[in-house]
């Protein structure tokens, strides 16, 4: 806004549960530079006007002054609210990495009046250095009192069962698996994710719908009787969650991704954001938590729902603790996905080798995704037999799980012997360090002895320099041949030269200096396949041109791998 107060950096309307409150809230990012710089007597006079007694503001621009500012702004919000007739208003105030910026949040019931209040708070802060504090506070309160109320929040109370999935990696695969299992059980399923909105398996709206609008669209559909919502950190931070509650929540993991954006600078802060999803799981529902991720497992202390953990280790202390408190767990025992309940023998559901998404148990991350999906499906009440059927029929292909661990075989150029293997191609989003490591793990798991790994590396622009460099380092360290394939539609403020330089800098840390670059993902794949020999494995971090990559593979005689083909590749790699 051109006429916005100078202290107001951002005013954001959160329509539903969010990082600060379990209901709609206003989030203000405020510049407190003026308050931080005023003389101590001015700061004291400001505090007295808003009813803050016995203060020690500290010297200008000191750490003590910043702490004073946090208290003072919280009190200012309550003072203006009280003078407009609103009592007992909850307020949350947090520092940021910038000592002159803070975040303030308070719940709202009427949009317009709440926005006016947010602007009024900033106007008071603007006036503090001038010293005319009394009049400005009075005027701010009067303006808020006179404002039209405006609309109420649009937060939806679900009419059908809802499974909400969040996490850094694996949330799309897990949400797709849950949706597939529910459809196997005969439910008409609506689900929203980073690809779009799906109704009964059909894509009805393409785009990133991992925020509240996606959930709203799914639940508004009159025929949907079961909903699966993928909930990303961006939607929580920028708009809030569009639902008042969910019945079952899943948190897959928390790892480095999108750090340095929207005030989230650390893994602990990111975990706090992800933790909003299980926090609004209804009492009597289930929160499915990764017991092997300490930040995720710690979320059990904030939930009202029952805890259900998953772990690849049946002897995990977290499993023992959860069972002792009446919760449940899903794990792997003797190669079987098994459910544990207190004071009962394990219930073996299905062997890993019969679950295609796990690649015969090879894919560590997809084993975890499978454990999470099975837990969620059972927790929401889907019959055991249908859960097993769904796990056995969900495939790592472009139909069931596009862009995630899709395996193909390209014919050998000069096969000679009819038994000569072709070239394996693996397509995966792999958008961060953990994702790339998972991709390389899978590639290595289907590599025959003596064959090579050829990696098409790429990165989107909204990642830190450190993360992009680390992608280059990991890729160069763990592959035999690496090339860069740019994602031109996802530069997000960066230049191609900048991204290329960062990835090459990472590769140089492990002694790799010859890293060619190509303008598109398709061009990168074509170049790597041209260099590949029979038995080699080509992996592509694919995001921008997924369909184009699928088309290129088909045009060059490539075919999707069946579960039997994948199993054969895994067995052959181990011989």
C-alpha positions as CSV (number, residue, x, y, z in Angstrom):
1,X,0.0,0.0,0.0
2,X,1.4,3.4,-1.0
3,X,0.0,5.2,2.0
4,X,0.9,2.5,4.5
5,X,2.6,3.6,7.7
6,X,6.4,3.4,7.6
7,X,6.6,1.0,10.4
8,X,4.3,-1.5,8.6
9,X,6.4,-3.9,6.6
10,X,3.6,-6.4,5.9
11,X,0.0,-7.0,7.0
12,X,-1.2,-10.5,6.2
13,X,-4.7,-11.9,6.8
14,X,-4.5,-15.6,7.9
15,X,-7.9,-17.2,7.3
16,X,-7.6,-20.2,9.5
17,X,-5.3,-22.0,12.0
18,X,-1.7,-20.7,11.8
19,X,1.6,-20.6,13.5
20,X,0.3,-18.3,16.2
21,X,-3.3,-19.3,16.9
22,X,-5.7,-22.2,16.1
23,X,-8.0,-19.7,14.4
24,X,-7.9,-16.8,11.9
25,X,-5.4,-14.1,12.8
26,X,-3.8,-10.9,11.6
27,X,0.0,-11.1,11.2
28,X,1.9,-7.9,11.2
29,X,5.6,-7.5,10.4
30,X,6.7,-4.2,12.0
31,X,9.8,-2.1,11.8
32,X,10.6,-1.0,15.3
33,X,13.6,1.1,14.4
34,X,11.9,4.3,15.6
35,X,11.0,2.9,19.0
36,X,14.4,1.3,19.3
37,X,16.2,4.6,18.7
38,X,14.2,7.1,20.9
39,X,15.6,8.3,24.2
40,X,14.8,6.3,27.3
41,X,12.4,8.9,28.7
42,X,10.4,8.9,25.5
43,X,10.2,5.1,25.6
44,X,9.0,5.3,29.2
45,X,6.3,7.9,28.4
46,X,5.1,5.6,25.6
47,X,4.9,2.7,28.0
48,X,3.0,4.7,30.5
49,X,0.4,5.8,28.0
50,X,-0.4,2.2,27.0
51,X,-0.5,1.0,30.6
52,X,2.8,-0.7,30.8
53,X,4.3,0.0,34.2
54,X,7.7,-0.6,35.9
55,X,9.6,-0.7,32.6
56,X,13.3,-0.6,31.9
57,X,13.6,0.2,28.2
58,X,17.4,0.1,28.1
59,X,19.7,2.1,25.9
60,X,18.6,2.9,22.3
61,X,19.3,0.1,19.9
62,X,20.4,-2.3,22.6
63,X,19.2,-5.9,23.2
64,X,17.3,-4.7,26.2
65,X,15.5,-2.1,24.0
66,X,14.4,-4.9,21.6
67,X,13.0,-6.9,24.5
68,X,11.2,-3.8,25.7
69,X,9.8,-3.3,22.2
70,X,8.3,-6.8,22.2
71,X,6.5,-6.1,25.5
72,X,5.4,-2.6,24.5
73,X,4.0,-3.6,21.1
74,X,2.0,-6.4,22.6
75,X,0.6,-4.0,25.2
76,X,-0.2,-1.4,22.5
77,X,-2.3,-4.0,20.7
78,X,-4.2,-4.8,23.8
79,X,-4.6,-1.1,24.7
80,X,-6.1,-0.2,21.4
81,X,-8.4,-3.2,21.5
82,X,-9.5,-2.3,25.1
83,X,-10.3,1.3,24.1
84,X,-12.5,0.0,21.3
85,X,-14.5,-2.3,23.6
86,X,-12.6,-5.5,22.9
87,X,-11.3,-7.1,26.1
88,X,-8.9,-10.1,26.6
89,X,-7.5,-10.0,23.1
90,X,-4.8,-12.6,22.7
91,X,-1.5,-11.3,21.2
92,X,1.7,-13.1,20.1
93,X,4.9,-11.2,19.5
94,X,8.1,-12.6,18.1
95,X,11.5,-11.3,17.2
96,X,13.1,-12.0,13.8
97,X,16.6,-12.3,12.6
98,X,16.5,-8.6,12.0
99,X,16.7,-6.8,15.4
100,X,14.6,-3.9,14.0
101,X,11.8,-6.1,12.9
102,X,9.2,-8.0,14.9
103,X,6.1,-10.1,14.1
104,X,2.8,-9.4,15.9
105,X,-0.3,-11.6,15.6
106,X,-3.8,-11.4,17.0
107,X,-7.0,-13.3,16.3
108,X,-9.8,-11.6,14.2
109,X,-13.5,-12.1,13.8
110,X,-14.1,-9.2,11.4
111,X,-11.7,-8.7,8.5
112,X,-11.9,-5.0,7.8
113,X,-11.8,-3.9,11.4
114,X,-8.9,-6.2,12.1
115,X,-7.0,-4.7,9.1
116,X,-7.7,-1.2,10.3
117,X,-6.3,-2.1,13.7
118,X,-3.2,-3.5,12.2
119,X,-2.6,-0.3,10.3
120,X,-3.4,1.8,13.4
121,X,-0.8,0.0,15.4
122,X,1.9,0.9,12.9
123,X,0.8,4.5,12.8
124,X,1.3,4.7,16.6
125,X,4.8,3.3,16.2
126,X,5.5,5.9,13.5
127,X,4.5,8.7,15.9
128,X,6.5,7.6,18.9
129,X,9.7,9.4,17.9
130,X,7.7,12.7,17.6
131,X,6.6,12.5,21.2
132,X,2.9,13.2,20.6
133,X,1.9,9.8,21.9
134,X,-1.3,10.4,23.8
135,X,-3.2,11.9,21.0
136,X,-2.0,9.3,18.4
137,X,-3.2,6.4,20.6
138,X,-6.6,8.1,21.1
139,X,-6.9,8.7,17.4
140,X,-5.9,5.1,16.5
141,X,-8.5,3.6,18.9
142,X,-11.2,5.9,17.6
143,X,-10.4,4.9,14.0
144,X,-10.7,1.2,14.8
145,X,-13.9,1.7,16.7
146,X,-15.5,3.6,13.7
147,X,-14.4,1.0,11.1
148,X,-16.9,-1.2,9.3
149,X,-16.7,-4.7,10.7
150,X,-16.2,-6.6,7.4
151,X,-16.5,-10.3,6.6
152,X,-16.0,-13.2,9.0
153,X,-13.3,-15.8,8.4
154,X,-13.9,-18.4,5.7
155,X,-12.4,-21.3,7.7
156,X,-14.2,-24.5,6.8
157,X,-15.4,-27.1,9.3
158,X,-15.2,-30.4,7.4
159,X,-18.3,-32.5,6.7
160,X,-16.3,-35.6,5.6
161,X,-13.2,-37.4,7.1
162,X,-10.0,-35.5,6.4
163,X,-6.4,-36.7,6.4
164,X,-3.9,-33.8,6.4
165,X,-0.3,-34.5,5.4
166,X,2.7,-32.2,5.9
167,X,6.5,-32.5,6.1
168,X,9.5,-31.5,4.1
169,X,9.9,-34.6,2.0
170,X,7.5,-37.3,1.1
171,X,4.2,-35.4,1.7
172,X,3.0,-35.7,-1.9
173,X,3.8,-39.4,-2.2
174,X,2.2,-40.1,1.2
175,X,-0.9,-38.1,0.4
176,X,-1.2,-39.8,-3.0
177,X,-0.9,-43.2,-1.3
178,X,-3.6,-42.4,1.2
179,X,-5.9,-41.2,-1.5
180,X,-5.2,-44.4,-3.5
181,X,-6.0,-46.6,-0.6
182,X,-9.2,-44.8,0.1
183,X,-10.3,-45.1,-3.5
184,X,-9.4,-48.8,-3.3
185,X,-11.9,-49.0,-0.4
186,X,-14.6,-47.5,-2.7
187,X,-14.5,-43.9,-1.4
188,X,-15.0,-41.0,-3.7
189,X,-11.8,-39.1,-2.8
190,X,-10.9,-35.5,-3.2
191,X,-7.3,-34.5,-2.6
192,X,-5.2,-31.4,-3.1
193,X,-1.4,-31.3,-3.5
194,X,1.4,-29.4,-5.2
195,X,0.2,-30.7,-8.6
196,X,-3.4,-29.6,-8.3
197,X,-6.9,-30.7,-7.2
198,X,-8.0,-34.3,-7.9
199,X,-11.6,-35.6,-7.7
200,X,-11.9,-39.3,-7.9
201,X,-8.5,-39.7,-9.5
202,X,-9.1,-37.0,-12.2
203,X,-7.1,-33.7,-12.2
204,X,-9.7,-31.0,-12.3
205,X,-7.5,-28.0,-11.5
206,X,-3.7,-27.8,-12.2
207,X,-1.4,-25.8,-10.0
208,X,0.0,-25.7,-6.5
209,X,-2.9,-26.3,-4.2
210,X,-1.0,-27.3,-1.1
211,X,-2.5,-24.3,0.8
212,X,-6.0,-23.4,2.1
213,X,-7.6,-22.8,-1.3
214,X,-6.9,-26.4,-2.3
215,X,-8.5,-27.8,0.8
216,X,-11.4,-25.5,0.4
217,X,-12.0,-26.5,-3.2
218,X,-11.9,-30.2,-2.3
219,X,-14.3,-29.9,0.6
220,X,-16.7,-27.7,-1.3
221,X,-17.2,-30.5,-3.9
222,X,-20.6,-32.0,-3.3
223,X,-19.7,-35.6,-4.1
224,X,-16.5,-35.9,-2.2
225,X,-16.8,-38.3,0.8
226,X,-13.2,-38.5,1.8
227,X,-10.5,-35.8,1.7
228,X,-6.7,-35.8,1.6
229,X,-5.0,-32.5,1.9
230,X,-1.3,-31.8,1.4
231,X,-0.3,-28.9,3.6
232,X,2.9,-27.0,2.8
233,X,4.7,-24.5,5.0
234,X,4.0,-21.6,2.6
235,X,0.2,-22.0,2.9
236,X,0.4,-22.1,6.7
237,X,2.6,-19.0,6.9
238,X,1.0,-16.9,4.2
239,X,-2.7,-17.8,4.5
240,X,-3.2,-20.1,7.4
241,X,-4.9,-23.6,7.2
242,X,-8.3,-23.4,5.6
243,X,-9.8,-26.0,7.9
244,X,-10.8,-25.8,11.6
245,X,-9.6,-29.3,12.2
246,X,-8.6,-32.6,10.6
247,X,-9.4,-36.2,11.7
248,X,-5.9,-37.7,11.0
249,X,-2.7,-35.8,10.5
250,X,0.7,-37.0,9.1
251,X,4.1,-35.3,9.6
252,X,6.6,-37.1,7.4
253,X,9.9,-35.3,8.5
254,X,11.5,-31.9,8.9
255,X,14.7,-31.2,7.0
256,X,16.4,-28.1,5.5
257,X,14.2,-26.6,2.8
258,X,13.1,-23.0,2.1
259,X,15.1,-21.7,5.1
260,X,15.7,-18.0,5.1
261,X,12.2,-17.3,3.7
262,X,9.2,-15.8,5.4
263,X,11.0,-15.5,8.7
264,X,11.8,-19.2,9.0
265,X,15.6,-19.5,9.4
266,X,16.1,-22.7,11.4
267,X,14.9,-26.3,11.4
268,X,13.3,-25.7,14.8
269,X,11.3,-22.9,13.4
270,X,10.3,-25.0,10.4
271,X,9.2,-27.8,12.7
272,X,7.0,-25.3,14.6
273,X,5.3,-24.4,11.4
274,X,4.7,-28.1,10.4
275,X,3.5,-28.8,13.9
276,X,0.4,-26.6,13.3
277,X,-1.1,-29.5,11.3
278,X,-1.2,-32.2,14.1
279,X,-2.0,-29.5,16.6
280,X,-5.5,-29.0,15.0
281,X,-6.2,-32.7,14.7
282,X,-9.4,-33.3,16.6
283,X,-9.5,-34.9,20.0
284,X,-10.2,-38.5,19.4
285,X,-8.3,-38.5,16.1
286,X,-4.8,-39.6,15.4
287,X,-1.6,-37.8,14.7
288,X,0.8,-39.9,12.7
289,X,4.4,-38.8,13.6
290,X,7.8,-39.9,12.3
291,X,9.5,-41.5,15.4
292,X,12.9,-41.3,13.7
293,X,12.8,-37.6,13.4
294,X,13.2,-36.0,16.9
295,X,11.6,-32.7,15.8
296,X,8.6,-34.5,14.5
297,X,8.3,-36.9,17.5
298,X,8.5,-33.9,19.8
299,X,5.2,-32.7,18.4
300,X,3.3,-35.3,20.5
301,X,3.5,-32.9,23.4
302,X,1.4,-30.3,21.6
303,X,-1.4,-32.5,20.3
304,X,-4.9,-33.3,21.5
305,X,-5.2,-36.4,19.3
306,X,-3.9,-39.8,20.0
307,X,-0.2,-40.5,18.9
308,X,0.6,-43.0,16.2
309,X,4.2,-43.2,15.3
310,X,6.1,-44.9,12.5
311,X,9.7,-46.1,12.4
312,X,11.8,-48.5,10.4
313,X,13.3,-49.7,13.7
314,X,10.9,-51.9,15.7
315,X,13.1,-51.4,18.8
316,X,12.9,-47.6,18.7
317,X,12.6,-46.0,22.1
318,X,10.0,-43.7,20.7
319,X,7.8,-46.7,19.8
320,X,8.2,-48.1,23.3
321,X,7.3,-44.8,24.8
322,X,4.3,-44.3,22.5
323,X,2.9,-47.8,23.2
324,X,3.3,-47.3,26.9
325,X,1.1,-44.2,26.8
326,X,-1.6,-46.0,24.9
327,X,-0.6,-45.0,21.3
328,X,0.1,-47.2,18.3
329,X,3.0,-47.7,16.0
330,X,3.8,-49.0,12.5
331,X,7.2,-50.5,11.8
332,X,9.1,-53.2,9.8
333,X,9.6,-56.7,11.4
334,X,11.3,-59.4,9.4
335,X,10.6,-57.6,6.2
336,X,6.9,-57.1,7.0
337,X,5.0,-53.8,7.5
338,X,3.6,-54.4,11.0
339,X,1.2,-52.6,13.3
340,X,1.9,-52.5,17.0
341,X,-0.7,-51.9,19.7
342,X,-0.3,-52.0,23.5
343,X,-0.3,-55.4,25.1
344,X,-0.8,-57.3,21.8
345,X,1.4,-59.2,19.3
346,X,2.4,-57.4,16.1
347,X,-0.1,-57.5,13.2
348,X,1.9,-58.1,10.0
349,X,0.1,-56.3,7.1
350,X,2.2,-56.9,4.0
351,X,5.8,-57.8,3.0
352,X,7.9,-54.9,1.8
353,X,8.8,-56.9,-1.3
354,X,5.1,-56.8,-2.3
355,X,4.8,-53.0,-1.9
356,X,6.0,-51.5,-5.3
357,X,6.7,-48.0,-3.9
358,X,9.4,-49.4,-1.5
359,X,11.3,-50.9,-4.4
360,X,11.5,-54.2,-2.6
361,X,12.5,-52.4,0.6
362,X,15.3,-50.6,-1.1
363,X,13.9,-47.0,-0.9
364,X,14.4,-45.9,2.7
365,X,12.3,-42.8,2.2
366,X,9.5,-44.7,0.5
367,X,9.5,-47.3,3.2
368,X,8.8,-44.4,5.6
369,X,6.2,-42.9,3.3
370,X,4.5,-46.4,3.2
371,X,4.5,-46.7,7.0
372,X,3.0,-43.3,7.3
373,X,0.3,-43.9,4.6
374,X,-0.6,-47.3,6.1
375,X,-0.9,-45.7,9.6
376,X,-3.1,-42.9,8.4
377,X,-5.4,-45.2,6.4
378,X,-5.9,-47.5,9.3
379,X,-6.3,-44.6,11.7
380,X,-9.1,-43.1,9.6
381,X,-11.0,-46.4,9.6
382,X,-10.2,-48.0,6.2
383,X,-10.5,-51.8,6.5
384,X,-7.3,-53.7,6.9
385,X,-7.7,-55.7,3.8
386,X,-8.3,-52.6,1.6
387,X,-5.2,-51.0,3.1
388,X,-3.1,-54.0,2.1
389,X,-4.7,-54.0,-1.4
390,X,-4.0,-50.3,-1.8
391,X,-0.3,-50.7,-0.8
392,X,0.2,-53.5,-3.2
393,X,-1.4,-51.7,-6.2
394,X,0.2,-48.2,-5.8
395,X,3.0,-48.0,-8.3
396,X,6.0,-45.7,-8.7
397,X,4.9,-44.6,-12.1
398,X,3.6,-41.5,-13.9
399,X,0.0,-42.5,-13.4
400,X,0.1,-43.1,-9.6
401,X,2.9,-40.9,-8.4
402,X,4.0,-38.5,-11.2
403,X,7.4,-36.9,-10.7
404,X,8.4,-39.0,-7.7
405,X,10.7,-41.9,-8.2
406,X,9.4,-42.8,-11.7
407,X,11.5,-45.7,-13.3
408,X,11.9,-46.3,-17.0
409,X,14.0,-48.5,-19.2
410,X,15.5,-47.2,-22.5
411,X,16.7,-49.8,-24.9
412,X,20.4,-50.2,-25.4
413,X,21.7,-48.5,-28.6
414,X,23.7,-51.6,-29.7
415,X,22.4,-54.5,-27.7
416,X,24.3,-57.2,-29.4
417,X,23.3,-60.0,-27.0
418,X,19.5,-60.0,-26.5
419,X,20.2,-60.1,-22.8
420,X,22.1,-56.9,-22.7
421,X,20.4,-54.5,-20.3
422,X,19.1,-51.1,-21.4
423,X,19.6,-47.8,-19.6
424,X,17.6,-47.2,-16.5
425,X,16.1,-43.7,-16.1
426,X,14.8,-42.4,-12.7
427,X,12.7,-39.2,-12.7
428,X,12.3,-37.4,-9.3
429,X,11.6,-34.0,-8.0
430,X,14.4,-34.2,-5.4
431,X,14.1,-30.5,-4.5
432,X,16.5,-30.4,-1.5
433,X,19.5,-32.2,0.1
434,X,17.5,-35.1,1.6
435,X,15.6,-35.5,-1.7
436,X,18.8,-35.7,-3.8
437,X,20.3,-38.2,-1.4
438,X,17.2,-40.3,-1.6
439,X,17.4,-40.2,-5.4
440,X,21.0,-41.2,-5.5
441,X,20.3,-44.0,-3.0
442,X,17.7,-45.4,-5.3
443,X,19.8,-45.1,-8.4
444,X,22.6,-46.9,-6.6
445,X,20.2,-49.6,-5.6
446,X,19.4,-50.6,-9.2
447,X,22.9,-50.2,-10.6
448,X,24.5,-53.4,-11.8
449,X,28.1,-54.1,-10.7
450,X,30.4,-52.1,-13.0
451,X,27.8,-49.7,-14.2
452,X,27.7,-45.9,-13.7
453,X,25.4,-43.3,-12.2
454,X,24.7,-40.3,-14.4
455,X,22.9,-37.4,-12.7
456,X,21.0,-34.4,-14.1
457,X,21.2,-31.8,-11.4
458,X,18.9,-28.8,-11.0
459,X,17.7,-26.3,-8.5
460,X,14.9,-23.8,-8.2
461,X,15.8,-20.2,-7.3
462,X,14.2,-19.8,-3.9
463,X,16.8,-21.8,-2.0
464,X,19.8,-20.5,0.0
465,X,23.2,-20.3,-1.6
466,X,24.4,-22.9,0.9
467,X,21.7,-25.4,-0.1
468,X,22.3,-25.0,-3.8
469,X,26.1,-25.4,-3.3
470,X,25.4,-28.5,-1.2
471,X,23.3,-30.0,-4.0
472,X,26.3,-29.6,-6.3
473,X,28.6,-31.2,-3.7
474,X,26.3,-34.2,-3.1
475,X,25.6,-34.8,-6.7
476,X,29.3,-34.6,-7.8
477,X,30.4,-36.8,-4.8
478,X,27.9,-39.6,-5.3
479,X,27.6,-39.8,-9.1
480,X,30.0,-40.8,-11.8
481,X,28.9,-38.2,-14.3
482,X,27.0,-35.0,-13.5
483,X,25.4,-32.3,-15.7
484,X,23.2,-29.3,-14.9
485,X,19.7,-29.1,-16.3
486,X,18.1,-25.6,-15.7
487,X,14.5,-25.0,-14.6
488,X,13.9,-21.7,-16.4
489,X,10.3,-21.3,-15.2
490,X,11.5,-21.5,-11.6
491,X,14.4,-19.1,-11.4
492,X,12.4,-17.1,-8.8
493,X,14.6,-14.0,-8.9
494,X,17.9,-15.7,-9.7
495,X,19.8,-15.9,-12.9
496,X,20.9,-19.0,-14.7
497,X,24.5,-18.0,-14.4
498,X,24.1,-17.5,-10.6
499,X,22.5,-21.0,-10.1
500,X,25.1,-22.6,-12.3
501,X,28.0,-20.9,-10.4
502,X,26.7,-22.1,-7.1
503,X,26.2,-25.7,-8.2
504,X,29.6,-25.8,-9.8
505,X,31.2,-24.3,-6.6
506,X,29.7,-27.2,-4.6
507,X,31.0,-29.7,-7.1
508,X,34.5,-28.2,-6.9
509,X,34.6,-28.8,-3.2
510,X,34.9,-32.6,-4.0
511,X,37.3,-32.1,-6.9
512,X,34.8,-32.1,-9.8
513,X,35.3,-29.3,-12.2
514,X,34.0,-30.5,-15.6
515,X,30.2,-30.0,-15.2
516,X,28.4,-29.2,-18.4
517,X,25.1,-27.3,-18.3
518,X,22.0,-27.4,-20.5
519,X,19.2,-24.9,-20.8
520,X,16.3,-27.4,-20.1
521,X,15.7,-30.6,-18.2
522,X,14.9,-32.4,-21.5
523,X,18.2,-31.3,-23.0
524,X,20.1,-32.5,-19.9
525,X,18.4,-35.9,-20.0
526,X,19.2,-36.3,-23.7
527,X,22.9,-35.5,-23.2
528,X,23.2,-37.9,-20.3
529,X,21.4,-40.7,-22.1
530,X,23.7,-40.2,-25.1
531,X,26.7,-40.8,-22.7
532,X,25.1,-43.8,-21.0
533,X,26.1,-47.4,-21.7
534,X,24.0,-50.5,-21.2
535,X,23.3,-51.1,-17.5
536,X,24.0,-47.4,-16.5
537,X,21.5,-45.5,-14.4
538,X,20.4,-41.9,-15.4
539,X,18.7,-39.8,-12.7
540,X,17.1,-36.5,-13.4
541,X,15.9,-33.9,-10.8
542,X,12.8,-33.0,-12.8
543,X,10.3,-30.3,-11.9
544,X,9.8,-27.8,-14.7
545,X,9.3,-30.1,-17.7
546,X,7.9,-33.3,-16.3
547,X,5.5,-34.1,-19.2
548,X,8.1,-33.1,-21.8
549,X,10.5,-35.5,-20.2
550,X,7.9,-38.3,-20.2
551,X,7.3,-37.6,-23.9
552,X,11.0,-37.7,-24.7
553,X,11.4,-41.0,-23.0
554,X,8.5,-42.5,-24.9
555,X,9.7,-41.1,-28.2
556,X,13.1,-42.8,-27.7
557,X,11.6,-46.2,-27.0
558,X,11.5,-46.0,-23.2
559,X,8.9,-47.9,-21.2
560,X,7.8,-47.6,-17.5
561,X,9.2,-50.3,-15.3
562,X,6.6,-52.7,-13.9
563,X,6.9,-54.0,-10.3
564,X,8.4,-57.2,-11.7
565,X,11.0,-55.2,-13.7
566,X,11.9,-53.1,-10.7
567,X,12.2,-56.2,-8.5
568,X,14.5,-57.8,-11.1
569,X,16.7,-54.7,-11.2
570,X,17.1,-54.6,-7.5
571,X,18.0,-58.3,-7.4
572,X,20.5,-57.9,-10.3
573,X,22.1,-54.9,-8.6
574,X,22.8,-57.1,-5.5
575,X,24.5,-59.9,-7.5
